[in-house]
């Protein structure tokens, strides 16, 4: 058995057993829940949630517990999972992530990407915080929104927050995840246009981190961070902005605000956590210093991107920023694997609290599988293409490995047998389709 794989499995099982010793905050009633012997004790319930695939609940239980006549029924499973709070899986995710964190770096920096993805769940008009009715005649739907910090070098999720889609935005999630992080290493956070905000930039700056955020191009948009700044009238540029933010509008301040690249007024309705939300005329003027660069560079013959960053211009010139931002695509492909390979399209309940259990279980399983497959070496040999691990097959193997089903003598050697070619430069138009929650009636029978 490969030592790294066994070590990861032992760690995860030990963390589950550690939870079992003190269920406070993890189950509805820690003095009663899981205190008696049942067919599915706490540790088996957690393992079951971690290794769920896309089959019906009955078939999942039969697969996991060996098609025995003593296998618990679906009803027994639901009664047991009702006792478990979503915090149990979220805490397990956080603990497993912290203990498996790797020190991979890019020129001495930890590289994180932040993004979010909608998860459609069963339609429930009573849940107003997640329910959407766009227009009459169009089928309504409910959405959860998964927000994550993703490590672009280790290809694992570092943190995650799930909100109901109407409950909070991605900016709030970014701030919460950045503020609660305990990373000491120099860190760069890359983000797409949805995170264009002085408040986000300030929180990352206060953390001592660096940011690289794509923003609206001033050539196309009249709103956003670039609006109102004096910028070069050229197709590409690298401009340093030494900005001071304020909420005051005294006569003196209004004169200073004429210096567009040095002073910016922040309306009281706009969230900015490092300036007073309200102030009297007699209160002294408070300024927040926010220096950054605005860099515009070509990505094709006739298209450009604009980013804001507080990275050093000498260490990270525009070509390096372009390369760095391109690496952010890893978080997009991770969402595809999380939904289609791990299975966050096939939930085994309609209740939000149970779906949250499965979301964090899926994040744990993704990290567990990625940490194992990252050690698999694929030799090119005389083949035409470079090859990589078939992650879909690898996840299936890792699930069985975690359940102690058909454990091979060397799990990494088995994973290495199932590969897929890497064909660089291939692309296809993105097909935008209406997605619906997958009904229980259409599961694998």
Protein Blocks (a to p, Z undefined) as FASTA:
>chain_A
ZZklmmmmmmmmmmmmmmmmpmghkamblmlgopaccfbdfklmmmmmmmpcfbdfklmm
mmmnoppakbccfklmmmmmmmpcfklmmmmmmmmmmmmccfbdeehiacdddddddddd
dddfklmmlgccfbghiacdddddddddddfklopafbdcdddfklpcfklmmmmmmmmp
ccfbdcdddddfklgcfklmmmmmmnopacddddddfklpcgdjknopacdfbfbdcddd
dddddfbfcfklmmmmmmmmlbccddfklccfkbcfbdcfklccdddddddddddddfbf
kbccddddfbdfklmcfklmmmmmmmmmmmmmmmmmmmmmnopabccbfbfklmmmmmmm
mmmmmmmmmmmmmmpccdfkjafbdcdddfklmmmmmmmmmnopaiafblklmmmmpccd
ddehiacdddddddddddfklccZZ
